[in-house]
Amino acid sequence: MSFERFVTHLTGNWQPFVRFLLLLLGVGMIVWIVIVSILVTTQWVTPGIKVSVESSGAFVISTGINERTAVFLLTPQGDKASPWINSGIQIRKDQKIRVTASGRVCLAMHHMIKSAFKDIPPPVPWNGPAGIDTLSELPPITHRMEESVRSQFRIAPHLFQGRVIGTIATSQPPIRPDSILNIGDFYEGEAYQTGTLWLTVNEIWHSSSLPEAYTPGSPEEFKANIVENKYWNVWFDDNSGAFLVTVELGS
């Protein structure tokens, strides 16, 4: 049958032609519905993932269901004028937070070097995110008499030295903020306010009000060196190592 005769046959008998068009339209609709369903299901099961790197160095992974995971390398040297380091991780008030930390730091590298030369245990060992528990460390740590005075100058005097701690603030927080996240190697809770997550290790940060009995033996000389030079971060400068901090933020 020639094409002209086929067209003439269809136009002369229009009902089969209409049914043919409706069949094509129905098949097309079914195919379209199936494709859309597959796309929607795929997007729901595997939401879109966005990866970004903050100026602070935080590696942030965001998903399409408003959840984020951020990884930040926390060094124990603090910042130039503050012990607190801006992680660049943004948090909303009442947002669920889960923080884990791993790694080890040394808070007295000069003692570590001396001990290595003499083959003796260092007075301040390498420690994990939980900090230094002087009562359970092995080998035992000698508690020097000046430590009870020095401990009051920690950022959080009631927590172990070297412990990972945090705070949430919209700008650089004070040296000893009112609210501190006691992180250690694991923390889980809800954000008490909206702001940026700031992190540090719980170490000594000085001020101009050093006590006379700060260092038995030569307190005035030691105090003068810090106060006159405004060397408030002296205890942070001989720290070494790093903690890998992972922050999981819920909706």
C-alpha positions as CSV (number, residue, x, y, z in Angstrom):
1,M,0.0,0.0,0.0
2,S,1.4,3.4,-1.0
3,F,1.7,6.2,1.5
4,E,-1.0,8.2,-0.3
5,R,-3.5,5.3,0.0
6,F,-2.5,4.8,3.7
7,V,-3.3,8.4,4.5
8,T,-6.5,8.3,2.5
9,H,-7.5,5.1,4.4
10,L,-6.9,6.7,7.8
11,T,-8.7,9.9,7.0
12,G,-11.6,8.0,5.5
13,N,-11.8,5.8,8.7
14,W,-10.9,8.3,11.5
15,Q,-11.9,6.3,14.5
16,P,-9.0,3.8,14.3
17,F,-6.7,6.8,13.8
18,V,-7.9,8.5,16.9
19,R,-7.6,5.3,18.9
20,F,-4.0,5.0,17.6
21,L,-3.2,8.5,18.8
22,L,-4.7,8.0,22.2
23,L,-2.7,4.8,22.5
24,L,0.5,6.6,21.8
25,L,-0.4,9.4,24.2
26,G,-1.2,6.8,27.0
27,V,2.1,5.0,26.4
28,G,4.0,8.3,26.6
29,M,2.3,9.4,29.8
30,I,3.1,6.0,31.4
31,V,6.8,6.3,30.4
32,W,6.9,9.9,31.7
33,I,5.4,8.9,35.0
34,V,7.9,6.0,35.4
35,I,10.9,8.3,34.6
36,V,9.7,11.0,37.1
37,S,9.1,8.4,39.8
38,I,12.6,7.0,39.4
39,L,14.1,10.4,39.6
40,V,12.2,11.4,42.7
41,T,12.9,8.1,44.4
42,T,16.6,8.4,43.6
43,Q,16.8,11.9,45.0
44,W,15.0,10.9,48.2
45,V,17.1,7.8,48.8
46,T,20.4,9.4,47.8
47,P,20.0,13.2,48.5
48,G,22.4,15.6,46.8
49,I,25.8,16.0,48.4
50,K,27.6,19.3,48.5
51,V,31.3,19.5,49.6
52,S,33.0,22.8,50.6
53,V,36.1,23.9,52.3
54,E,35.8,26.8,54.7
55,S,38.5,29.5,55.0
56,S,39.4,28.1,58.4
57,G,40.3,24.8,56.7
58,A,37.2,22.9,57.8
59,F,36.0,20.3,55.3
60,V,32.2,20.4,55.2
61,I,29.9,17.8,53.6
62,S,26.2,18.9,53.3
63,T,23.3,16.7,52.2
64,G,19.9,17.6,50.8
65,I,18.2,16.8,54.1
66,N,19.8,19.7,55.9
67,E,22.4,17.7,57.7
68,R,26.1,18.4,57.7
69,T,29.4,16.8,58.7
70,A,32.4,18.9,59.1
71,V,36.0,17.8,59.7
72,F,38.5,20.2,61.3
73,L,42.2,19.8,62.2
74,L,42.7,21.4,65.6
75,T,46.3,22.3,66.5
76,P,47.2,23.0,70.2
77,Q,49.0,26.3,69.6
78,G,45.9,28.5,69.8
79,D,45.6,31.8,67.8
80,K,47.8,34.9,68.0
81,A,45.7,36.8,70.5
82,S,43.4,34.1,71.9
83,P,43.5,30.4,72.6
84,W,40.3,30.0,70.6
85,I,40.5,28.9,67.0
86,N,37.6,29.7,64.6
87,S,36.5,26.4,63.0
88,G,34.3,28.2,60.5
89,I,31.5,25.7,61.3
90,Q,28.1,27.5,61.6
91,I,25.6,26.2,64.1
92,R,22.0,27.1,64.8
93,K,20.4,27.4,68.2
94,D,18.9,24.0,69.4
95,Q,20.6,22.2,66.5
96,K,21.7,18.7,67.4
97,I,25.5,18.4,67.7
98,R,27.7,15.3,67.8
99,V,31.5,15.9,68.1
100,T,34.2,13.2,68.1
101,A,37.9,13.9,68.3
102,S,41.0,11.7,67.8
103,G,44.8,12.2,67.8
104,R,47.4,13.1,70.3
105,V,49.2,16.3,71.4
106,C,52.2,17.1,73.6
107,L,51.8,20.1,75.9
108,A,55.4,20.4,76.9
109,M,57.7,19.6,74.0
110,H,60.8,20.9,75.7
111,H,60.3,18.4,78.5
112,M,59.7,15.6,75.9
113,I,63.0,16.4,74.2
114,K,64.9,16.4,77.6
115,S,63.4,13.2,78.6
116,A,64.2,11.5,75.3
117,F,67.9,12.4,75.8
118,K,67.9,11.1,79.4
119,D,65.7,8.0,78.7
120,I,63.3,9.0,81.5
121,P,59.5,9.4,81.5
122,P,58.5,13.0,80.7
123,P,56.6,15.0,83.4
124,V,53.9,15.8,80.8
125,P,53.2,12.9,78.4
126,W,51.4,12.9,75.0
127,N,47.7,12.9,75.6
128,G,44.5,12.3,73.7
129,P,41.4,14.5,73.4
130,A,40.2,13.6,76.9
131,G,43.2,15.4,78.4
132,I,45.7,14.4,81.1
133,D,44.3,12.6,84.1
134,T,47.2,13.0,86.5
135,L,45.8,10.2,88.8
136,S,45.7,7.5,86.1
137,E,48.6,8.3,83.8
138,L,51.3,5.6,83.3
139,P,54.1,6.2,84.0
140,P,52.8,8.3,87.0
141,I,53.2,12.0,86.8
142,T,54.9,13.9,89.6
143,H,52.6,16.6,90.8
144,R,54.8,19.6,91.3
145,M,53.7,22.1,94.0
146,E,53.3,24.9,91.4
147,E,50.8,23.0,89.4
148,S,48.0,23.8,91.8
149,V,48.7,27.5,91.2
150,R,49.1,27.2,87.5
151,S,45.9,25.2,87.0
152,Q,43.8,28.2,87.8
153,F,45.0,29.9,84.6
154,R,43.6,27.1,82.4
155,I,40.8,28.2,80.1
156,A,38.6,25.7,82.0
157,P,40.3,25.2,85.4
158,H,37.8,22.4,86.4
159,L,38.7,20.3,83.3
160,F,41.7,18.2,82.5
161,Q,44.7,19.9,80.9
162,G,44.9,19.2,77.2
163,R,41.2,18.3,76.9
164,V,39.4,19.3,73.7
165,I,36.8,22.1,74.5
166,G,34.6,24.4,72.5
167,T,32.3,27.3,72.6
168,I,29.7,28.9,70.3
169,A,30.0,32.6,69.6
170,T,29.2,35.1,66.8
171,S,32.6,36.8,67.2
172,Q,35.9,35.9,68.9
173,P,35.0,34.7,72.4
174,P,36.7,35.9,75.6
175,I,39.5,33.8,77.0
176,R,37.2,32.2,79.5
177,P,33.7,32.3,78.1
178,D,30.6,31.6,80.3
179,S,29.6,28.6,78.3
180,I,32.1,25.9,77.4
181,L,31.4,22.6,75.5
182,N,33.2,19.8,77.4
183,I,34.0,17.8,74.3
184,G,36.9,15.5,75.1
185,D,36.8,12.5,72.7
186,F,33.0,12.6,72.4
187,Y,30.2,15.1,72.9
188,E,26.6,15.1,72.1
189,G,24.0,17.7,72.8
190,E,22.0,20.7,71.4
191,A,23.4,24.2,70.6
192,Y,22.7,26.7,73.3
193,Q,22.8,29.6,70.7
194,T,23.4,30.4,67.1
195,G,27.0,31.2,66.0
196,T,30.3,29.8,65.0
197,L,32.0,26.8,66.7
198,W,35.3,27.8,68.3
199,L,37.7,25.1,69.5
200,T,40.9,24.8,71.6
201,V,42.7,22.5,74.0
202,N,42.4,23.3,77.7
203,E,45.8,24.8,78.4
204,I,47.1,27.8,80.4
205,W,46.6,31.3,79.0
206,H,48.1,34.1,81.1
207,S,47.1,37.6,81.9
208,S,48.8,40.5,83.7
209,S,47.6,39.2,87.1
210,L,50.1,36.4,87.6
211,P,50.5,35.5,91.3
212,E,53.7,35.9,93.2
213,A,53.9,32.2,94.0
214,Y,53.5,31.2,90.3
215,T,56.9,29.5,90.1
216,P,58.7,28.6,93.3
217,G,62.4,29.4,93.2
218,S,62.4,32.4,90.8
219,P,58.9,33.7,90.7
220,E,59.7,37.3,90.0
221,E,62.0,36.6,87.1
222,F,59.6,34.2,85.5
223,K,56.6,36.4,86.0
224,A,58.5,39.5,84.7
225,N,59.4,37.7,81.5
226,I,55.8,37.0,80.7
227,V,54.2,40.2,81.9
228,E,56.8,42.6,80.4
229,N,56.7,40.9,77.0
230,K,52.9,40.3,77.2
231,Y,53.7,36.7,76.4
232,W,50.3,35.4,77.5
233,N,50.4,32.3,75.2
234,V,53.8,31.0,76.3
235,W,52.2,27.7,77.3
236,F,50.6,27.2,73.9
237,D,53.8,27.8,72.0
238,D,55.7,24.7,73.0
239,N,52.7,22.4,72.2
240,S,52.8,20.0,69.3
241,G,50.6,17.5,67.5
242,A,46.9,17.8,66.4
243,F,43.4,16.5,67.0
244,L,41.1,15.6,64.1
245,V,37.7,16.9,65.1
246,T,34.5,15.6,63.4
247,V,31.3,17.6,63.9
248,E,27.9,16.1,62.9
249,L,25.1,18.6,62.7
250,G,21.5,17.5,62.7
251,S,18.4,19.3,61.5
